[in-house]
């Protein structure tokens, strides 16, 4: 059973992932959260983004630089299972989504929470 804080952290992380990459069915990859929750795309996943802990997205996105994404991977906060080359394109998807100020504000709320 999830604690209240764990459920809130999962809800914030799921919302942030949806803001960044769209709903699960529209993605080209799967997501596995630290508690084992999975989100699968409608088609075969090229890779699985694994968030190892509740702070993984914060580690990955704050400060908002490409270096933060790499550091989150190197420290084990996030991992990639499958086609690593396909996963590298995530940075482009993040950059394009963050151009909308409303998306950025909502994302910061989720990541900081």
Order of alpha helices (4+ residues) and beta strands (2+ residues): alpha-beta-beta-beta-alpha-alpha-beta-alpha-alpha-alpha
